[in-house]
Protein backbone atom coordinates (compact mmCIF):
# COMPACT_ATOMS: atom_id res chain seq x y z
CA UNK A 1 0.00 0.00 0.00
CA UNK A 2 1.51 3.28 -1.06
CA UNK A 3 0.29 6.66 0.12
CA UNK A 4 1.31 10.11 -1.15
CA UNK A 5 1.76 13.21 1.01
CA UNK A 6 2.12 16.73 -0.40
CA UNK A 7 5.02 17.94 1.74
CA UNK A 8 4.68 21.69 1.27
CA UNK A 9 1.27 21.64 2.95
CA UNK A 10 2.52 20.03 6.16
CA UNK A 11 2.10 22.33 9.14
CA UNK A 12 0.17 23.00 12.30
CA UNK A 13 -3.22 24.52 11.64
CA UNK A 14 -3.27 23.39 8.02
CA UNK A 15 -5.21 20.46 6.68
CA UNK A 16 -3.79 18.19 4.01
CA UNK A 17 -4.90 15.03 2.27
CA UNK A 18 -2.98 11.78 2.00
CA UNK A 19 -3.78 9.99 -1.25
CA UNK A 20 -3.34 6.42 -2.39
CA UNK A 21 -1.09 5.62 -5.36
CA UNK A 22 -4.05 6.15 -7.75
CA UNK A 23 -4.63 9.70 -6.51
CA UNK A 24 -7.76 8.98 -4.45
CA UNK A 25 -8.01 10.80 -1.11
CA UNK A 26 -7.70 8.33 1.76
CA UNK A 27 -6.81 10.24 4.96
CA UNK A 28 -7.09 13.86 6.04
CA UNK A 29 -4.53 15.20 8.48
CA UNK A 30 -6.28 17.98 10.36
CA UNK A 31 -3.78 20.23 12.14
CA UNK A 32 -5.34 22.02 15.09
CA UNK A 33 -4.18 25.61 15.42
CA UNK A 34 -4.44 27.83 18.46
CA UNK A 35 -3.77 25.06 20.95
CA UNK A 36 -1.26 25.01 23.81
CA UNK A 37 0.25 21.84 22.40
CA UNK A 38 0.70 20.56 18.87
CA UNK A 39 -2.36 18.52 17.92
CA UNK A 40 -3.46 16.64 14.79
CA UNK A 41 -6.35 14.37 13.86
CA UNK A 42 -6.11 11.69 11.20
CA UNK A 43 -9.56 11.37 9.60
CA UNK A 44 -11.09 9.15 6.95
CA UNK A 45 -12.82 10.54 3.85
CA UNK A 46 -16.14 10.80 5.74
CA UNK A 47 -14.55 13.02 8.40
CA UNK A 48 -14.44 10.37 11.14
CA UNK A 49 -11.47 10.71 13.47
CA UNK A 50 -9.36 7.56 13.23
CA UNK A 51 -6.39 8.69 15.29
CA UNK A 52 -5.63 11.65 17.58
CA UNK A 53 -2.04 12.90 17.72
CA UNK A 54 -0.89 15.35 20.34
CA UNK A 55 2.26 16.62 21.96
CA UNK A 56 2.78 15.41 25.50
CA UNK A 57 2.78 18.51 27.70
CA UNK A 58 5.10 17.61 30.54
CA UNK A 59 7.97 15.49 29.28
CA UNK A 60 11.75 15.85 29.55
CA UNK A 61 12.08 15.28 25.80
CA UNK A 62 9.66 16.25 23.06
CA UNK A 63 7.10 13.46 22.94
CA UNK A 64 4.07 12.83 20.75
CA UNK A 65 1.17 10.60 21.85
CA UNK A 66 -1.09 8.70 19.44
CA UNK A 67 -4.58 7.68 20.58
CA UNK A 68 -7.40 5.74 18.93
CA UNK A 69 -10.91 6.09 20.29
CA UNK A 70 -9.64 7.93 23.38
CA UNK A 71 -7.30 5.06 24.27
CA UNK A 72 -3.50 5.36 24.15
CA UNK A 73 -2.00 3.60 21.14
CA UNK A 74 1.64 4.74 21.04
CA UNK A 75 4.20 7.23 22.35
CA UNK A 76 6.96 8.60 20.12
CA UNK A 77 10.21 10.25 21.16
CA UNK A 78 13.75 10.58 19.89
CA UNK A 79 15.81 7.62 20.98
CA UNK A 80 18.16 8.39 23.85
CA UNK A 81 21.83 7.51 23.71
CA UNK A 82 21.76 7.16 19.94
CA UNK A 83 24.60 8.40 17.78
CA UNK A 84 22.04 8.91 15.04
CA UNK A 85 20.15 12.16 15.43
CA UNK A 86 17.34 10.84 13.24
CA UNK A 87 16.43 7.81 15.32
CA UNK A 88 13.05 7.58 17.06
CA UNK A 89 11.40 4.98 19.28
CA UNK A 90 7.68 4.23 19.11
CA UNK A 91 6.42 2.50 22.26
CA UNK A 92 3.04 0.88 21.74
CA UNK A 93 0.50 0.95 24.57
CA UNK A 94 0.81 -2.80 25.23
CA UNK A 95 4.15 -2.00 26.94
CA UNK A 96 6.00 -4.79 25.12
CA UNK A 97 6.11 -3.65 21.50
CA UNK A 98 8.50 -1.03 20.17
CA UNK A 99 8.90 0.22 16.65
CA UNK A 100 12.17 1.70 15.46
CA UNK A 101 12.22 4.69 13.10
CA UNK A 102 15.53 5.70 11.54
CA UNK A 103 16.94 7.39 8.49
CA UNK A 104 17.01 10.93 7.15
CA UNK A 105 13.78 12.19 8.68
CA UNK A 106 14.01 15.78 7.41
CA UNK A 107 14.82 14.51 3.90
CA UNK A 108 11.75 12.21 4.05
CA UNK A 109 13.93 9.10 3.65
CA UNK A 110 13.40 6.73 6.58
CA UNK A 111 12.10 3.31 7.61
CA UNK A 112 9.78 2.00 10.32
CA UNK A 113 10.74 -1.42 11.66
CA UNK A 114 9.55 -3.89 14.26
CA UNK A 115 12.12 -6.30 15.66
CA UNK A 116 14.32 -5.82 12.57
CA UNK A 117 11.44 -6.41 10.14
CA UNK A 118 10.51 -3.62 7.76
CA UNK A 119 6.94 -2.30 8.19
CA UNK A 120 7.01 0.89 6.12
CA UNK A 121 9.33 3.07 4.08
CA UNK A 122 8.97 6.83 3.72
CA UNK A 123 10.69 8.14 0.61
CA UNK A 124 10.81 10.78 -2.09
CA UNK A 125 12.86 8.54 -4.38
CA UNK A 126 9.91 6.98 -6.20
CA UNK A 127 8.25 10.27 -7.00
CA UNK A 128 8.85 12.89 -9.63
CA UNK A 129 6.73 15.55 -7.95
CA UNK A 130 9.18 17.64 -5.94
CA UNK A 131 6.95 18.53 -3.00
CA UNK A 132 5.66 14.99 -2.42
CA UNK A 133 6.85 11.97 -0.49
CA UNK A 134 5.48 8.46 -0.31
CA UNK A 135 4.66 6.19 2.59
CA UNK A 136 4.95 2.60 1.42
CA UNK A 137 3.39 0.18 3.92
CA UNK A 138 5.29 -3.04 3.24
CA UNK A 139 3.47 -5.56 5.43
CA UNK A 140 -0.12 -6.33 4.51
CA UNK A 141 -1.12 -6.92 8.14
CA UNK A 142 0.29 -3.56 9.29
CA UNK A 143 -2.02 -0.73 10.39
CA UNK A 144 -1.68 1.98 7.70
CA UNK A 145 -3.30 4.69 9.85
CA UNK A 146 -0.86 4.02 12.70
CA UNK A 147 2.16 4.05 10.38
CA UNK A 148 1.02 7.30 8.75
CA UNK A 149 0.53 8.81 12.22
CA UNK A 150 4.05 7.68 13.16
CA UNK A 151 5.46 9.36 10.03
CA UNK A 152 3.57 12.59 10.79
CA UNK A 153 4.90 12.55 14.37
CA UNK A 154 8.57 11.89 13.64
CA UNK A 155 8.66 14.50 10.87
CA UNK A 156 6.99 17.02 13.18
CA UNK A 157 9.39 16.25 16.06
CA UNK A 158 12.45 16.47 13.78
CA UNK A 159 11.31 19.80 12.30
CA UNK A 160 10.54 21.17 15.74
CA UNK A 161 13.98 20.12 17.02
CA UNK A 162 15.59 21.82 14.03
CA UNK A 163 13.55 24.94 14.77
CA UNK A 164 11.25 24.93 11.74
CA UNK A 165 8.04 25.17 13.77
Buried (B, 14 or more C-beta within 10 A) or exposed (E): BBBBBBBEBBBBEEBBBBBBEEEEEBBBBBBBEEEEEBBBBBBEEEEEBBBBBBBBEEEEEBBBBBBBEEEEBBBBBBBEEEEEEBBBBBBBBEEEEBBBBBBBBBEBBBBBBBEEEEBBBBBBEEBEEEEBBBBBBBEEEBBBBBBBBBBBBBBBBBBBBEEEE
